Amino acid sequence: MGYLWVMTIGFVICLGFIGGMLMFYITSAFNYDDVSRIDMLDTEKKSKS
């Protein structure tokens, strides 16, 4: 029974590492500086203030 718990916990940890790496590489691919240049609604709010 202990063997199954160790396998389950190890599997969850491996899924966490894979999911964390996936999210890291997806978010690093986005260029957040382009958001204010492309999003016209955000630039309109800044010009009105």
Secondary structure, DSSP 8 states (H G I E B T S, - for coil): -HHHHHHHHHHHHHHHHHHHHHHHHHHHHS-THHHHHH-HHHHHHHHH-
